[in-house]
């Protein structure tokens, strides 16, 4: 029983890490990409 609980705890840790990484990527990294592309479209003087 103890072994099963340890396995379950490790599995839940892994799931939480994957979910956290996905949310971090979606909330922060994707926004950064769109901001970069918008600034390229808006800005700059052509010479």
CHARMM internal coordinates of N, CA and C (Angstrom, degrees):
IC EDIT
DIST 1 N 1 CA 1.4588
DIST 1 CA 1 C 1.5313
ANGL 1 N 1 CA 1 C 110.62
DIST 1 C 2 N 1.3313
ANGL 1 CA 1 C 2 N 116.48
DIHE 1 N 1 CA 1 C 2 N -42.03
DIST 2 N 2 CA 1.4606
ANGL 1 C 2 N 2 CA 120.39
DIHE 1 CA 1 C 2 N 2 CA 180.00
DIST 2 CA 2 C 1.5186
ANGL 2 N 2 CA 2 C 111.08
DIHE 1 C 2 N 2 CA 2 C -63.34
DIST 2 C 3 N 1.3259
ANGL 2 CA 2 C 3 N 116.10
DIHE 2 N 2 CA 2 C 3 N -40.21
DIST 3 N 3 CA 1.4584
ANGL 2 C 3 N 3 CA 120.88
DIHE 2 CA 2 C 3 N 3 CA 179.34
DIST 3 CA 3 C 1.5304
ANGL 3 N 3 CA 3 C 110.35
DIHE 2 C 3 N 3 CA 3 C -62.84
DIST 3 C 4 N 1.3137
ANGL 3 CA 3 C 4 N 116.97
DIHE 3 N 3 CA 3 C 4 N -40.68
DIST 4 N 4 CA 1.4605
ANGL 3 C 4 N 4 CA 121.50
DIHE 3 CA 3 C 4 N 4 CA 178.54
DIST 4 CA 4 C 1.5273
ANGL 4 N 4 CA 4 C 111.06
DIHE 3 C 4 N 4 CA 4 C -63.16
DIST 4 C 5 N 1.3277
ANGL 4 CA 4 C 5 N 116.69
DIHE 4 N 4 CA 4 C 5 N -41.83
DIST 5 N 5 CA 1.4651
ANGL 4 C 5 N 5 CA 120.05
DIHE 4 CA 4 C 5 N 5 CA 179.83
DIST 5 CA 5 C 1.5268
ANGL 5 N 5 CA 5 C 111.52
DIHE 4 C 5 N 5 CA 5 C -66.16
DIST 5 C 6 N 1.3355
ANGL 5 CA 5 C 6 N 117.06
DIHE 5 N 5 CA 5 C 6 N -38.53
DIST 6 N 6 CA 1.4701
ANGL 5 C 6 N 6 CA 120.64
DIHE 5 CA 5 C 6 N 6 CA 176.74
DIST 6 CA 6 C 1.5291
ANGL 6 N 6 CA 6 C 110.13
DIHE 5 C 6 N 6 CA 6 C -63.62
DIST 6 C 7 N 1.3191
ANGL 6 CA 6 C 7 N 116.50
DIHE 6 N 6 CA 6 C 7 N -43.04
DIST 7 N 7 CA 1.4641
ANGL 6 C 7 N 7 CA 121.12
DIHE 6 CA 6 C 7 N 7 CA 178.90
DIST 7 CA 7 C 1.5286
ANGL 7 N 7 CA 7 C 110.45
DIHE 6 C 7 N 7 CA 7 C -62.94
DIST 7 C 8 N 1.3103
ANGL 7 CA 7 C 8 N 116.42
DIHE 7 N 7 CA 7 C 8 N -43.13
DIST 8 N 8 CA 1.4593
ANGL 7 C 8 N 8 CA 121.37
DIHE 7 CA 7 C 8 N 8 CA 179.38
DIST 8 CA 8 C 1.5253
ANGL 8 N 8 CA 8 C 110.81
DIHE 7 C 8 N 8 CA 8 C -63.76
DIST 8 C 9 N 1.3259
ANGL 8 CA 8 C 9 N 116.91
DIHE 8 N 8 CA 8 C 9 N -41.25
DIST 9 N 9 CA 1.4686
ANGL 8 C 9 N 9 CA 121.19
DIHE 8 CA 8 C 9 N 9 CA 179.07
DIST 9 CA 9 C 1.5293
ANGL 9 N 9 CA 9 C 110.70
DIHE 8 C 9 N 9 CA 9 C -62.31
DIST 9 C 10 N 1.3362
ANGL 9 CA 9 C 10 N 117.05
DIHE 9 N 9 CA 9 C 10 N -44.51
DIST 10 N 10 CA 1.4682
ANGL 9 C 10 N 10 CA 120.91
DIHE 9 CA 9 C 10 N 10 CA 179.53
DIST 10 CA 10 C 1.5297
ANGL 10 N 10 CA 10 C 110.98
DIHE 9 C 10 N 10 CA 10 C -65.76
DIST 10 C 11 N 1.3197
ANGL 10 CA 10 C 11 N 117.55
DIHE 10 N 10 CA 10 C 11 N -37.64
DIST 11 N 11 CA 1.4596
ANGL 10 C 11 N 11 CA 121.07
DIHE 10 CA 10 C 11 N 11 CA 178.62
DIST 11 CA 11 C 1.5307
ANGL 11 N 11 CA 11 C 110.15
DIHE 10 C 11 N 11 CA 11 C -65.18
DIST 11 C 12 N 1.3188
ANGL 11 CA 11 C 12 N 117.13
DIHE 11 N 11 CA 11 C 12 N -42.75
DIST 12 N 12 CA 1.4609
ANGL 11 C 12 N 12 CA 120.62
DIHE 11 CA 11 C 12 N 12 CA 178.56
DIST 12 CA 12 C 1.5250
ANGL 12 N 12 CA 12 C 111.29
DIHE 11 C 12 N 12 CA 12 C -65.32
DIST 12 C 13 N 1.3313
ANGL 12 CA 12 C 13 N 117.80
DIHE 12 N 12 CA 12 C 13 N -37.50
DIST 13 N 13 CA 1.4645
ANGL 12 C 13 N 13 CA 120.89
DIHE 12 CA 12 C 13 N 13 CA 176.54
DIST 13 CA 13 C 1.5253
ANGL 13 N 13 CA 13 C 110.11
DIHE 12 C 13 N 13 CA 13 C -60.41
DIST 13 C 14 N 1.3218
ANGL 13 CA 13 C 14 N 116.27
DIHE 13 N 13 CA 13 C 14 N -44.59
DIST 14 N 14 CA 1.4537
ANGL 13 C 14 N 14 CA 120.72
DIHE 13 CA 13 C 14 N 14 CA -179.96
DIST 14 CA 14 C 1.5185
ANGL 14 N 14 CA 14 C 112.32
DIHE 13 C 14 N 14 CA 14 C -63.40
DIST 14 C 15 N 1.3142
ANGL 14 CA 14 C 15 N 116.52
DIHE 14 N 14 CA 14 C 15 N -41.33
DIST 15 N 15 CA 1.4690
ANGL 14 C 15 N 15 CA 121.10
DIHE 14 CA 14 C 15 N 15 CA 178.62
DIST 15 CA 15 C 1.5242
ANGL 15 N 15 CA 15 C 110.20
DIHE 14 C 15 N 15 CA 15 C -64.31
DIST 15 C 16 N 1.3293
ANGL 15 CA 15 C 16 N 116.82
DIHE 15 N 15 CA 15 C 16 N -44.10
DIST 16 N 16 CA 1.4612
ANGL 15 C 16 N 16 CA 120.09
DIHE 15 CA 15 C 16 N 16 CA 179.87
DIST 16 CA 16 C 1.5264
ANGL 16 N 16 CA 16 C 111.44
DIHE 15 C 16 N 16 CA 16 C -63.93
DIST 16 C 17 N 1.3282
ANGL 16 CA 16 C 17 N 117.17
DIHE 16 N 16 CA 16 C 17 N -38.60
DIST 17 N 17 CA 1.4729
ANGL 16 C 17 N 17 CA 119.95
DIHE 16 CA 16 C 17 N 17 CA 177.42
DIST 17 CA 17 C 1.5190
ANGL 17 N 17 CA 17 C 110.69
DIHE 16 C 17 N 17 CA 17 C -63.97
DIST 17 C 18 N 1.3274
ANGL 17 CA 17 C 18 N 117.13
DIHE 17 N 17 CA 17 C 18 N -42.09
DIST 18 N 18 CA 1.4623
ANGL 17 C 18 N 18 CA 120.43
DIHE 17 CA 17 C 18 N 18 CA -179.04
DIST 18 CA 18 C 1.5271
ANGL 18 N 18 CA 18 C 110.78
DIHE 17 C 18 N 18 CA 18 C -66.01
DIST 18 C 19 N 1.3233
ANGL 18 CA 18 C 19 N 116.84
DIHE 18 N 18 CA 18 C 19 N -42.37
DIST 19 N 19 CA 1.4648
ANGL 18 C 19 N 19 CA 120.56
DIHE 18 CA 18 C 19 N 19 CA 179.44
DIST 19 CA 19 C 1.5234
ANGL 19 N 19 CA 19 C 110.38
DIHE 18 C 19 N 19 CA 19 C -65.76
DIST 19 C 20 N 1.3278
ANGL 19 CA 19 C 20 N 117.02
DIHE 19 N 19 CA 19 C 20 N -43.00
DIST 20 N 20 CA 1.4628
ANGL 19 C 20 N 20 CA 120.70
DIHE 19 CA 19 C 20 N 20 CA 179.23
DIST 20 CA 20 C 1.5215
ANGL 20 N 20 CA 20 C 111.18
DIHE 19 C 20 N 20 CA 20 C -62.52
DIST 20 C 21 N 1.3197
ANGL 20 CA 20 C 21 N 117.02
DIHE 20 N 20 CA 20 C 21 N -42.89
DIST 21 N 21 CA 1.4699
ANGL 20 C 21 N 21 CA 120.64
DIHE 20 CA 20 C 21 N 21 CA 179.29
DIST 21 CA 21 C 1.5230
ANGL 21 N 21 CA 21 C 110.35
DIHE 20 C 21 N 21 CA 21 C -63.93
DIST 21 C 22 N 1.3166
ANGL 21 CA 21 C 22 N 116.91
DIHE 21 N 21 CA 21 C 22 N -40.50
DIST 22 N 22 CA 1.4660
ANGL 21 C 22 N 22 CA 120.24
DIHE 21 CA 21 C 22 N 22 CA 179.64
DIST 22 CA 22 C 1.5240
ANGL 22 N 22 CA 22 C 111.02
DIHE 21 C 22 N 22 CA 22 C -64.59
DIST 22 C 23 N 1.3208
ANGL 22 CA 22 C 23 N 117.28
DIHE 22 N 22 CA 22 C 23 N -45.13
DIST 23 N 23 CA 1.4630
ANGL 22 C 23 N 23 CA 120.58
DIHE 22 CA 22 C 23 N 23 CA -179.88
DIST 23 CA 23 C 1.5267
ANGL 23 N 23 CA 23 C 111.34
DIHE 22 C 23 N 23 CA 23 C -66.63
DIST 23 C 24 N 1.3241
ANGL 23 CA 23 C 24 N 117.19
DIHE 23 N 23 CA 23 C 24 N -39.18
DIST 24 N 24 CA 1.4658
ANGL 23 C 24 N 24 CA 120.60
DIHE 23 CA 23 C 24 N 24 CA 177.60
DIST 24 CA 24 C 1.5212
ANGL 24 N 24 CA 24 C 110.05
DIHE 23 C 24 N 24 CA 24 C -61.49
DIST 24 C 25 N 1.3267
ANGL 24 CA 24 C 25 N 115.27
DIHE 24 N 24 CA 24 C 25 N -45.26
DIST 25 N 25 CA 1.4672
ANGL 24 C 25 N 25 CA 118.99
DIHE 24 CA 24 C 25 N 25 CA -179.43
DIST 25 CA 25 C 1.5228
ANGL 25 N 25 CA 25 C 110.45
DIHE 24 C 25 N 25 CA 25 C -64.13
DIST 25 C 26 N 1.3048
ANGL 25 CA 25 C 26 N 117.34
DIHE 25 N 25 CA 25 C 26 N -43.22
DIST 26 N 26 CA 1.4630
ANGL 25 C 26 N 26 CA 120.75
DIHE 25 CA 25 C 26 N 26 CA -177.94
DIST 26 CA 26 C 1.5242
ANGL 26 N 26 CA 26 C 111.37
DIHE 25 C 26 N 26 CA 26 C -67.23
DIST 26 C 27 N 1.3251
ANGL 26 CA 26 C 27 N 117.73
DIHE 26 N 26 CA 26 C 27 N -41.46
DIST 27 N 27 CA 1.4626
ANGL 26 C 27 N 27 CA 121.17
DIHE 26 CA 26 C 27 N 27 CA -175.12
DIST 27 CA 27 C 1.5146
ANGL 27 N 27 CA 27 C 113.71
DIHE 26 C 27 N 27 CA 27 C -79.46
DIST 27 C 28 N 1.3131
ANGL 27 CA 27 C 28 N 119.11
DIHE 27 N 27 CA 27 C 28 N -37.05
DIST 28 N 28 CA 1.4568
ANGL 27 C 28 N 28 CA 120.88
DIHE 27 CA 27 C 28 N 28 CA -172.13
DIST 28 CA 28 C 1.5203
ANGL 28 N 28 CA 28 C 113.01
DIHE 27 C 28 N 28 CA 28 C -108.06
DIST 28 C 29 N 1.3171
ANGL 28 CA 28 C 29 N 117.66
DIHE 28 N 28 CA 28 C 29 N -48.51
DIST 29 N 29 CA 1.4572
ANGL 28 C 29 N 29 CA 119.56
DIHE 28 CA 28 C 29 N 29 CA -172.45
DIST 29 CA 29 C 1.5288
ANGL 29 N 29 CA 29 C 111.67
DIHE 28 C 29 N 29 CA 29 C -74.70
DIST 29 C 30 N 1.3279
ANGL 29 CA 29 C 30 N 118.20
DIHE 29 N 29 CA 29 C 30 N -38.51
DIST 30 N 30 CA 1.4628
ANGL 29 C 30 N 30 CA 120.22
DIHE 29 CA 29 C 30 N 30 CA 179.59
DIST 30 CA 30 C 1.5223
ANGL 30 N 30 CA 30 C 111.25
DIHE 29 C 30 N 30 CA 30 C -68.00
DIST 30 C 31 N 1.3219
ANGL 30 CA 30 C 31 N 117.87
DIHE 30 N 30 CA 30 C 31 N -37.37
DIST 31 N 31 CA 1.4674
ANGL 30 C 31 N 31 CA 120.79
DIHE 30 CA 30 C 31 N 31 CA 178.57
DIST 31 CA 31 C 1.5271
ANGL 31 N 31 CA 31 C 110.26
DIHE 30 C 31 N 31 CA 31 C -64.82
DIST 31 C 32 N 1.3163
ANGL 31 CA 31 C 32 N 116.38
DIHE 31 N 31 CA 31 C 32 N -37.74
DIST 32 N 32 CA 1.4566
ANGL 31 C 32 N 32 CA 120.77
DIHE 31 CA 31 C 32 N 32 CA -179.82
DIST 32 CA 32 C 1.5271
ANGL 32 N 32 CA 32 C 110.21
DIHE 31 C 32 N 32 CA 32 C -62.89
DIST 32 C 33 N 1.3303
ANGL 32 CA 32 C 33 N 116.90
DIHE 32 N 32 CA 32 C 33 N -39.53
DIST 33 N 33 CA 1.4603
ANGL 32 C 33 N 33 CA 120.57
DIHE 32 CA 32 C 33 N 33 CA 179.24
DIST 33 CA 33 C 1.5282
ANGL 33 N 33 CA 33 C 110.90
DIHE 32 C 33 N 33 CA 33 C -64.41
DIST 33 C 34 N 1.3338
ANGL 33 CA 33 C 34 N 117.44
DIHE 33 N 33 CA 33 C 34 N -44.37
DIST 34 N 34 CA 1.4605
ANGL 33 C 34 N 34 CA 119.46
DIHE 33 CA 33 C 34 N 34 CA -177.91
DIST 34 CA 34 C 1.5223
ANGL 34 N 34 CA 34 C 110.46
DIHE 33 C 34 N 34 CA 34 C -68.09
DIST 34 C 35 N 1.3177
ANGL 34 CA 34 C 35 N 117.94
DIHE 34 N 34 CA 34 C 35 N -35.16
DIST 35 N 35 CA 1.4609
ANGL 34 C 35 N 35 CA 120.96
DIHE 34 CA 34 C 35 N 35 CA 178.06
DIST 35 CA 35 C 1.5266
ANGL 35 N 35 CA 35 C 110.02
DIHE 34 C 35 N 35 CA 35 C -63.43
DIST 35 C 36 N 1.3194
ANGL 35 CA 35 C 36 N 116.84
DIHE 35 N 35 CA 35 C 36 N -42.72
DIST 36 N 36 CA 1.4585
ANGL 35 C 36 N 36 CA 120.31
DIHE 35 CA 35 C 36 N 36 CA 179.52
DIST 36 CA 36 C 1.5187
ANGL 36 N 36 CA 36 C 110.73
DIHE 35 C 36 N 36 CA 36 C -61.36
DIST 36 C 37 N 1.3263
ANGL 36 CA 36 C 37 N 117.32
DIHE 36 N 36 CA 36 C 37 N -45.06
DIST 37 N 37 CA 1.4628
ANGL 36 C 37 N 37 CA 118.99
DIHE 36 CA 36 C 37 N 37 CA -176.51
DIST 37 CA 37 C 1.5308
ANGL 37 N 37 CA 37 C 110.57
DIHE 36 C 37 N 37 CA 37 C -68.91
DIST 37 C 38 N 1.3333
ANGL 37 CA 37 C 38 N 116.98
DIHE 37 N 37 CA 37 C 38 N -35.21
DIST 38 N 38 CA 1.4611
ANGL 37 C 38 N 38 CA 119.56
DIHE 37 CA 37 C 38 N 38 CA 177.77
DIST 38 CA 38 C 1.5253
ANGL 38 N 38 CA 38 C 110.80
DIHE 37 C 38 N 38 CA 38 C -65.65
DIST 38 C 39 N 1.3320
ANGL 38 CA 38 C 39 N 117.02
DIHE 38 N 38 CA 38 C 39 N -41.69
DIST 39 N 39 CA 1.4553
ANGL 38 C 39 N 39 CA 119.19
DIHE 38 CA 38 C 39 N 39 CA -177.89
DIST 39 CA 39 C 1.5359
ANGL 39 N 39 CA 39 C 109.89
DIHE 38 C 39 N 39 CA 39 C -66.84
DIST 39 C 40 N 1.3088
ANGL 39 CA 39 C 40 N 117.22
DIHE 39 N 39 CA 39 C 40 N -31.97
DIST 40 N 40 CA 1.4580
ANGL 39 C 40 N 40 CA 119.60
DIHE 39 CA 39 C 40 N 40 CA 177.34
DIST 40 CA 40 C 1.5380
ANGL 40 N 40 CA 40 C 110.15
DIHE 39 C 40 N 40 CA 40 C -67.81
DIST 40 C 41 N 1.3133
ANGL 40 CA 40 C 41 N 116.83
DIHE 40 N 40 CA 40 C 41 N -39.81
DIST 41 N 41 CA 1.4508
ANGL 40 C 41 N 41 CA 120.45
DIHE 40 CA 40 C 41 N 41 CA -177.81
DIST 41 CA 41 C 1.5170
ANGL 41 N 41 CA 41 C 110.85
DIHE 40 C 41 N 41 CA 41 C -69.82
DIST 41 C 42 N 1.3209
ANGL 41 CA 41 C 42 N 117.84
DIHE 41 N 41 CA 41 C 42 N -40.29
DIST 42 N 42 CA 1.4577
ANGL 41 C 42 N 42 CA 121.81
DIHE 41 CA 41 C 42 N 42 CA -176.14
DIST 42 CA 42 C 1.5181
ANGL 42 N 42 CA 42 C 112.90
DIHE 41 C 42 N 42 CA 42 C -75.31
DIST 42 C 43 N 1.3081
ANGL 42 CA 42 C 43 N 115.85
DIHE 42 N 42 CA 42 C 43 N -44.02
DIST 43 N 43 CA 1.4503
ANGL 42 C 43 N 43 CA 118.93
DIHE 42 CA 42 C 43 N 43 CA -159.58
DIST 43 CA 43 C 1.5094
ANGL 43 N 43 CA 43 C 116.23
DIHE 42 C 43 N 43 CA 43 C -95.86
DIST 43 C 44 N 1.2957
ANGL 43 CA 43 C 44 N 112.60
DIHE 43 N 43 CA 43 C 44 N 175.18
DIST 44 N 44 CA 1.4492
ANGL 43 C 44 N 44 CA 121.14
DIHE 43 CA 43 C 44 N 44 CA 170.01
DIST 44 CA 44 C 1.5073
ANGL 44 N 44 CA 44 C 114.87
DIHE 43 C 44 N 44 CA 44 C 93.76
DIST 44 C 45 N 1.3166
ANGL 44 CA 44 C 45 N 113.46
DIHE 44 N 44 CA 44 C 45 N 139.77
DIST 45 N 45 CA 1.4551
ANGL 44 C 45 N 45 CA 120.39
DIHE 44 CA 44 C 45 N 45 CA 174.08
DIST 45 CA 45 C 1.5062
ANGL 45 N 45 CA 45 C 107.46
DIHE 44 C 45 N 45 CA 45 C -101.22
DIST 45 C 46 N 1.2983
ANGL 45 CA 45 C 46 N 116.20
DIHE 45 N 45 CA 45 C 46 N 135.44
DIST 46 N 46 CA 1.4705
ANGL 45 C 46 N 46 CA 119.63
DIHE 45 CA 45 C 46 N 46 CA 176.94
DIST 46 CA 46 C 1.5139
ANGL 46 N 46 CA 46 C 108.83
DIHE 45 C 46 N 46 CA 46 C -92.55
DIST 46 C 47 N 1.2923
ANGL 46 CA 46 C 47 N 115.14
DIHE 46 N 46 CA 46 C 47 N 133.77
DIST 47 N 47 CA 1.4715
ANGL 46 C 47 N 47 CA 119.50
DIHE 46 CA 46 C 47 N 47 CA 179.14
DIST 47 CA 47 C 1.4982
ANGL 47 N 47 CA 47 C 110.05
DIHE 46 C 47 N 47 CA 47 C -117.25
END
COOR INIT
IC SEED 1 N 1 CA 1 C
IC BUILD
